[in-house]
């Protein structure tokens, strides 16, 4: 999830293993539109995600509500924020802990 409310799901097979001399792999196309990543986490289809904005607004959604798209993309808007508001944190609610 990015600072300006964009997010995406990417499958693990989109992240190939690299050797020690590798320069890394792009996980998010960062632009002025979406901003830098706030949280990157591994989710299952049955997990829920809580997105918390700087203003105090919190939105809970299912992981399946977030589109599964390519690795080096901007993502899709998953939360509508006011112009001056940003995503502060993202929490993962998983049944695996129960």
C-alpha positions, -999 to 999 in steps of 0.1 A, spaced: 0 0 0 14 34 -10 13 68 8 -15 81 -15 -38 51 -12 -27 29 -40 -22 -8 -36 -18 -41 -54 -12 -79 -48 16 -96 -66 23 -133 -67 56 -147 -54 66 -161 -88 69 -125 -100 100 -121 -78 128 -143 -93 157 -153 -71 189 -132 -78 225 -138 -70 246 -118 -47 257 -95 -75 221 -86 -84 208 -50 -81 174 -59 -67 140 -61 -82 114 -34 -87 83 -40 -65 64 -7 -71 66 20 -98 68 51 -75 54 82 -90 39 115 -78 5 99 -82 9 71 -58 39 80 -36 63 57 -18 53 24 -2 40 26 34 38 -12 40 46 -43 21 33 -76 35 25 -111 25 -12 -118 25 -35 -148 20 -69 -146 3 -87 -150 36 -68 -121 53 -82 -86 59 -62 -54 57 -68 -22 77 -55 10 62 -50 39 86 -48 75 73 -29 104 89 -63 120 96 -73 90 118 -97 74 92 -94 36 91 -108 13 64 -110 -25 66 -111 -45 34 -105 -81 23 -72 -90 7 -92 -102 -23 -106 -67 -28 -71 -56 -38 -63 -63 -75 -36 -88 -84 -14 -71 -110 22 -69 -122 52 -63 -101 65 -30 -116 32 -11 -117 17 18 -99 -12 -2 -84 -48 7 -82 -65 32 -58 -79 12 -29 -87 41 -6 -99 76 -14 -80 102 6 -85 140 8 -57 160 -10 -36 166 22 -42 132 38 -18 103 35 -17 66 45 0 64 79 1 26 84 -14 -7 73 -23 -36 95 -28 -72 85 -56 -92 102 -49 -129 97 -68 -160 108 -34 -178 110 -27 -163 144 -59 -178 159 
